Amino acid sequence: MSNQWGDWISPLADKLSRDLIIQFEISAGYGLALYLDVDRFYDNHSAIRIWVQSMLDGGIEEKSDHLTILKKLFLDCIPDR
């Protein structure tokens, strides 16, 4: 399964990102990259994908319930929610 990101964003990261975008109703605008510590020129959906891929690359891939872990880590990144 490929995606618009080619080999840079894995199919797993793309799927998990889409799940987060839907569950948290993340708009396609800008601003989220600042909180996720990715380059600010990325729109919110791209920032989520890059962040999820970096979490997977950092070892979360070994965990069994990716989405639950990512949801908690994502909420930890967002101040005053």
Backbone as CSV, one residue per row, in Angstrom:
resi,resn,N_x,N_y,N_z,CA_x,CA_y,CA_z,C_x,C_y,C_z
1,MET,0.848,-1.175,0.000,0.000,0.000,0.000,0.894,1.240,0.000
2,SER,0.719,2.099,-0.962,1.536,3.303,-1.000,0.674,4.511,-0.669
3,ASN,1.348,5.623,-0.426,0.662,6.863,-0.123,1.390,7.993,-0.828
4,GLN,0.868,9.183,-0.724,1.478,10.321,-1.413,2.874,10.650,-0.893
5,TRP,3.241,10.105,0.241,4.539,10.388,0.845,5.625,9.432,0.373
6,GLY,5.284,8.478,-0.451,6.277,7.517,-0.928,6.796,6.659,0.198
7,ASP,8.099,6.500,0.263,8.718,5.663,1.290,8.994,6.419,2.583
8,TRP,8.774,7.723,2.580,9.137,8.535,3.745,8.171,8.338,4.906
9,ILE,6.885,8.226,4.617,5.872,7.945,5.637,5.343,6.539,5.369
10,SER,5.494,5.668,6.347,5.086,4.276,6.157,3.566,4.159,6.068
11,PRO,3.090,3.080,5.471,1.642,2.863,5.431,1.019,2.833,6.835
12,LEU,1.736,2.266,7.810,1.227,2.245,9.180,1.104,3.661,9.732
13,ALA,2.127,4.490,9.532,2.077,5.881,10.009,0.958,6.648,9.316
14,ASP,0.772,6.410,8.042,-0.296,7.086,7.306,-1.661,6.697,7.855
15,LYS,-1.874,5.416,8.109,-3.153,4.944,8.645,-3.402,5.503,10.038
16,LEU,-2.397,5.424,10.902,-2.558,5.934,12.259,-2.810,7.433,12.258
17,SER,-2.151,8.140,11.353,-2.349,9.588,11.235,-3.786,9.903,10.840
18,ARG,-4.285,9.177,9.860,-5.680,9.392,9.439,-6.639,9.129,10.596
19,ASP,-6.358,8.084,11.384,-7.203,7.782,12.546,-7.183,8.932,13.558
20,LEU,-6.003,9.482,13.831,-5.902,10.616,14.762,-6.625,11.844,14.210
21,ILE,-6.435,12.125,12.938,-7.070,13.288,12.302,-8.587,13.186,12.429
22,ILE,-9.119,11.998,12.210,-10.566,11.801,12.303,-11.041,11.878,13.752
23,GLN,-10.364,11.177,14.652,-10.806,11.130,16.041,-10.749,12.492,16.724
24,PHE,-9.719,13.270,16.416,-9.567,14.583,17.044,-10.108,15.717,16.173
25,GLU,-10.699,15.360,15.035,-11.281,16.344,14.120,-10.305,17.485,13.828
26,ILE,-9.106,17.111,13.409,-8.035,18.078,13.152,-8.253,18.730,11.791
27,SER,-8.333,20.040,11.792,-8.544,20.772,10.541,-7.266,20.762,9.712
28,ALA,-7.412,21.097,8.436,-6.278,21.075,7.514,-5.436,22.349,7.588
29,GLY,-5.712,23.228,8.517,-4.997,24.492,8.623,-3.559,24.334,9.103
30,TYR,-3.070,25.375,9.722,-1.683,25.410,10.199,-1.648,25.719,11.685
31,GLY,-0.525,25.422,12.313,-0.312,25.764,13.706,0.038,24.580,14.584
32,LEU,-0.403,23.403,14.229,-0.158,22.216,15.035,1.312,21.806,15.025
33,ALA,2.008,22.094,13.960,3.426,21.700,13.845,4.264,22.244,14.998
34,LEU,3.935,23.426,15.444,4.668,24.045,16.559,4.625,23.152,17.796
35,TYR,3.462,22.604,18.096,3.298,21.766,19.282,3.874,20.373,19.111
36,LEU,3.932,19.915,17.883,4.448,18.571,17.621,5.945,18.566,17.329
37,ASP,6.547,19.735,17.356,7.989,19.876,17.158,8.435,19.384,15.777
38,VAL,7.659,19.777,14.760,8.059,19.546,13.373,8.130,20.905,12.681
39,ASP,8.743,20.966,11.522,8.889,22.240,10.818,7.546,22.927,10.659
40,ARG,7.515,24.228,10.946,6.265,24.993,10.985,5.599,25.184,9.637
41,PHE,6.302,24.947,8.552,5.666,25.159,7.250,4.721,24.023,6.862
42,TYR,4.684,22.948,7.639,3.766,21.846,7.348,2.363,22.175,7.836
43,ASP,1.361,21.827,7.022,-0.017,21.984,7.478,-0.295,20.938,8.556
44,ASN,-1.427,21.067,9.223,-1.734,20.192,10.357,-1.734,18.708,9.997
45,HIS,-2.306,18.352,8.870,-2.364,16.938,8.497,-0.978,16.380,8.176
46,SER,-0.163,17.168,7.521,1.213,16.735,7.232,2.019,16.647,8.517
47,ALA,1.826,17.608,9.404,2.548,17.612,10.684,2.219,16.357,11.486
48,ILE,0.941,15.973,11.498,0.535,14.753,12.202,1.253,13.546,11.605
49,ARG,1.287,13.451,10.282,1.932,12.296,9.640,3.425,12.237,9.980
50,ILE,4.082,13.357,9.931,5.515,13.397,10.233,5.749,13.049,11.698
51,TRP,4.923,13.579,12.572,5.052,13.294,13.999,4.819,11.816,14.283
52,VAL,3.774,11.238,13.701,3.493,9.822,13.918,4.652,8.964,13.412
53,GLN,5.183,9.293,12.233,6.316,8.529,11.713,7.514,8.633,12.653
54,SER,7.757,9.809,13.203,8.889,9.963,14.130,8.655,9.174,15.417
55,MET,7.399,9.089,15.867,7.095,8.272,17.050,7.334,6.793,16.753
56,LEU,6.931,6.348,15.579,7.176,4.958,15.196,8.668,4.685,15.056
57,ASP,9.378,5.620,14.459,10.831,5.449,14.295,11.542,5.449,15.645
58,GLY,10.942,6.120,16.626,11.548,6.211,17.952,11.284,5.015,18.844
59,GLY,10.546,4.031,18.367,10.380,2.809,19.138,8.968,2.475,19.539
60,ILE,8.023,3.366,19.316,6.645,3.048,19.672,6.125,1.872,18.845
61,GLU,6.792,1.581,17.744,6.388,0.495,16.848,6.333,-0.851,17.576
62,GLU,7.107,-0.979,18.644,7.146,-2.240,19.366,5.955,-2.417,20.301
63,LYS,5.178,-1.378,20.497,4.017,-1.436,21.375,2.851,-2.092,20.653
64,SER,1.933,-2.647,21.412,0.834,-3.377,20.781,-0.321,-2.490,20.334
65,ASP,-0.662,-1.474,21.093,-1.804,-0.634,20.736,-1.324,0.754,20.331
66,HIS,-0.906,0.881,19.090,-0.332,2.125,18.584,-1.253,3.323,18.773
67,LEU,-2.498,3.176,18.395,-3.404,4.315,18.385,-3.643,4.858,19.787
68,THR,-3.840,4.007,20.764,-4.054,4.456,22.138,-2.831,5.215,22.649
69,ILE,-1.662,4.688,22.383,-0.424,5.335,22.819,-0.250,6.674,22.114
70,LEU,-0.481,6.704,20.805,-0.328,7.949,20.054,-1.330,9.004,20.500
71,LYS,-2.553,8.597,20.818,-3.542,9.564,21.291,-3.071,10.222,22.587
72,LYS,-2.538,9.436,23.509,-2.040,9.999,24.761,-0.850,10.919,24.507
73,LEU,0.099,10.470,23.699,1.269,11.297,23.401,0.876,12.582,22.689
74,PHE,-0.095,12.497,21.784,-0.571,13.682,21.070,-1.181,14.675,22.047
75,LEU,-2.047,14.204,22.929,-2.679,15.099,23.901,-1.650,15.717,24.841
76,ASP,-0.591,14.991,25.138,0.486,15.525,25.980,1.218,16.683,25.299
77,CYS,1.206,16.726,23.977,1.887,17.782,23.218,1.084,19.081,23.162
78,ILE,-0.221,18.995,23.360,-1.095,20.137,23.175,-1.371,20.805,24.522
79,PRO,-0.975,22.069,24.678,-1.198,22.752,25.956,-2.649,23.202,26.127
80,ASP,-3.082,23.292,27.359,-4.392,23.856,27.714,-5.531,23.376,26.837
81,ARG,-5.723,22.111,26.765,-6.806,21.596,25.935,-8.095,21.574,26.646
